[in-house]
Amino acid sequence: MSTITPPVTFVIPTAIAPPTRKRWTRAQYHRLGDEGWFQDQRVELIDGEIIVLSPQSPQHYTCTERVRRLLEQCLGPQYWVRAQGPMVEGDYSEPEPDISVVHGKIEDFDQKHPVTAALVVEVAKTSLPYDTGIKQHLYASMGVPDYWVLDLNGHRLLVSRQPIVDPSAPFGHRYQSSSIVDASGRVTPVAAPHVQLAVADMLPPAAGTNP
């Protein structure tokens, strides 16, 4: 008697699932850092995506320090002016702004990073679209009332204020008010309404002048 082999049935998928984005949690992000994955790199976690930042130019670093010193001089002891310190938004974001001004003392943050700030400043030389795009919306969602971007190429300060809910915006938030202060102008921090800071004091000295 001959044996009849049944036909083999092949199942051909009718659709192929599109590729998906891997979102890293803050816990996973920190574990990667502990394992040495980011050695000699500047990185931050934004909405589950690990962003590799450009190396700091001398101008970027010195301007960050200029802003930090100016703010330390004008703000009282109730604020801590932090340089490139992490902030936390939920499980998927940990930005590291160039400057963040937080209410409280250093000791208040020994066990946790701040979740908001009275003022955030980013210094932009090559990162202007990033700082005025996704990061601006992230800081609005974190309730930061005063957000500045020091534009080194444009010699100006971009000021964003009044974060509001906007379901159509990234992170569901945006700033309602925005203004541009040129190098000859002055700006008053929301946290220090009695103070006026010269934008020129934040920028590199003009060519041919003494610092």
Secondary structure, DSSP 8 states (H G I E B T S, - for coil): -------------S-----------HHHHHHHHHTTTTTT-EEEEETTEEEEE----HHHHHHHHHHHHHHHHHS-TTEEEEES----BTTTBB---SEEEEES-GGGGSSS--S--SEEEEEESS-HHHHTTHHHHHHHHTT-SEEEEEETTTTEEEEEEEEEE-TTSGGGEEEEEEEEEETT-EE--TT-TT--EEGGGTS---TTS--
